[in-house]
């Protein structure tokens, strides 16, 4: 690829605001706090000319893209448009006509918004369909299930945040989409259609990505110091050169790391690094292992179903074990959880400091580490994970794993006719969206353009005179080899993580991976067999545990906690069964609680209760034991820097505890939450400084006060 072409593509790619998924490696049980797409531009406030009017459809601005064409030869249905309900947990980032209730501004990035409007116009013109974007009113996993159980699906197209899909699939609320595969047969739509899971197609994607979650990156400038990696003319043979020349194999990688480790064996690492010397390959062994498996043609869950014990998967993990034993791969430490779980992102952090030459870096962190390297005058490169030696570079078994983001399915209860129309509209909407977003004639053109945009976002110097072209070629090669890793979606990745961590570190008697995985296949099949059984039935499966709430538990010293009626301190509500009888719950008081001694005891009491479907909910609460004979006033200390109050502030909205540094009783119990304020001197309608007395009351009824000067500002 010529430099001019790369430059032109980068210029156009910088204009593209790519969509980002909400999910991650974090909390799976509940919807994560939604955030707008990263990198969004400041959205201009709608003018009277552009602001949507009730019942009207915005007309998108023209783009350079060719007019979208229907997916198949058919006349547009006459009559009123068919409304397809498109559900989401974050409507602000999906509906191009959504405006903020307070500011009145559009919530989508304007570039994305115009692309969305183009998609809406296309489905209206070609299919006589309109999307109604619906915000879920409750937890996604709960609302989809309860609406289908009630025979009234909340939407037709249901967006599921990344990580919730396994739970939703196990509810048996999604339709099989096998019969609609024809809608997604061409190059511009095939990427939307997920592979078969448990023998059937259930889900779709709407996000085009080249970027792996944890791609293999390296410091080119550090490689340049290693003469053993250079040719006879003194030119560095980079990993990109090896890949483009067809020699980027496991044996090449091992040789490469051996030479790097020999060179840096006695070179001190920067301060704050895990190791005293610079490491050739410092990484998170889970993601190195996943990449090795896929580069050999293996998977945790692939086209053949469960594959963690396949020959290819075992071969990939044996390669990781070999690197680990030779200390060519190091993991900078594990949490003390007995499972060898790596410290999250520690290796990538060390790489950013210049303490390692190679790492598998989380995609959202690459921009930071690449910027840190650039500040030192160093260049970061990216390359596909090397392949198993017996495979050719073009072998379809040589793949790169990508962890999925948000997914979309069709709920049961939606008629076949509407399902077909919804899927056609979905395919047309997103193909039109990406063509308009990139100003191109095909989604594949946008994909290449967006790849360069992603590289640019990662702060990798693709315009580097010496290495830029090769970086781009290798990154495009990664995108061409990406296959979906469904293990996390299906809820079995954590099992695999535990096995490899314990086997690498020899914990809990766990043997090498090949033996360990075969001995523990039941941990995988227990999950998959259960889901297969549910999907084979015609019934919706309630897998949502009850939600338990509680109130503060405070007792005088000497109280017999075993005699407490704990049902008075807890309530529980189930999404299907409603309010539950907490007298039927099980309560466990921790042995760490000394009811004779004043103190605050965390996780002191655990309440457990199951719903009619057998789903167990639990909650632990804190117990406070106070001295009823205490007669000493609590000690109250104001903050050194006090918050100010804007003029005309409603005093009921002021958090007075924010003015207190500490408030403790004679036994050290925190009583800050009991603060009350004497507002007799405060006038928030007039700027100035006013005295406000703040009083706290301890559990024995003693009070303590402090007077603070509250400043009311005009601005």
Order of alpha helices (4+ residues) and beta strands (2+ residues): alpha-beta-alpha-beta-alpha-beta-alpha-beta-alpha-alpha-alpha-beta-alpha-beta-beta-alpha-alpha-beta-alpha-beta-beta-beta-alpha-alpha-alpha-beta-alpha-alpha-alpha-alpha-beta-beta-beta-beta-beta-beta-beta-beta-beta-beta-beta-beta-beta
